[in-house]
Amino acid sequence: MTVTVHHLNYSRSLRVLWMLEELGLDYTVREWQRDENFRAPDEARSVHPLGRFPMVAVDGVVLAESGAILEYFAEREGKLGPASDAEKLEYRFFLHYAEGSVMPPLLVQLILNKLRAAPMPFFVRPVARGIAGKLQESYSGPALELHLGFMERTLAGREYFAGEHFSMADIQMFYPVEAGLSRGGGAFPNMTRWRDRVCARAAYQRAEARGGKAVPAG
């Protein structure tokens, strides 16, 4: 099996590097850099029509969408899936919950934070900050309170997201946890302990050393 990971700096494609390190599979990395606007380069569409990272070429076939990629490798290798029938539903839920439910309000909050900090004429600043405040009050604030509270309570009763065993669900949930701790505006001791636990894994450290951090500072 020949595996090539198309990896964008400061992106969720770090998940794929981590997964491959956990599985002990050989792979090569094609590095891509964000542009001055922190966007993925348009040339990435030559790999996949969407040009969205992560993208993985397996024996010449390009896979996209992190949840689908993780599921594919878990099934192919017979590893890092649910450890029992009791964990199966939780495993599947968190594989899809990460991008389907948690990331949208986290992305909106990131945009609002950037809007508040963006340089602009003084007479525009109160209007822009007022709009950002209203959006946070009506959408991103309540949504993050709901989702981060749910994640925090989930980890109060178990070691990992699917149960007592590390799985692809934890790799998929890493980015929402990391972004949530950065943007959530609160104390989340269970999420912090989980993050520290998985970051101590040798496979994660190898992936970060090769691909850089998933979330830029700040």
ABEGO torsion letter per residue (X at the ends): XBBBBBBBBGBAAAAAAAAAAAAGBBBBBBBBBBBAAGBBBAAAAAABAAGBOBBBBBGGBBBBEAAAAAAAAAAAAGBGBBABAAAAAAAAAAAAAAAAAAAAAAAAAAAAAAAAABBBBAAAAAAAAAAAAAAAAAAAAAAAAAAAAAAAAAAAABABAAEABBBAAAAAAAAAAAAAAAAAGBBBAAAAAAAAAAAABAAAAAAAAAAEBABBBX
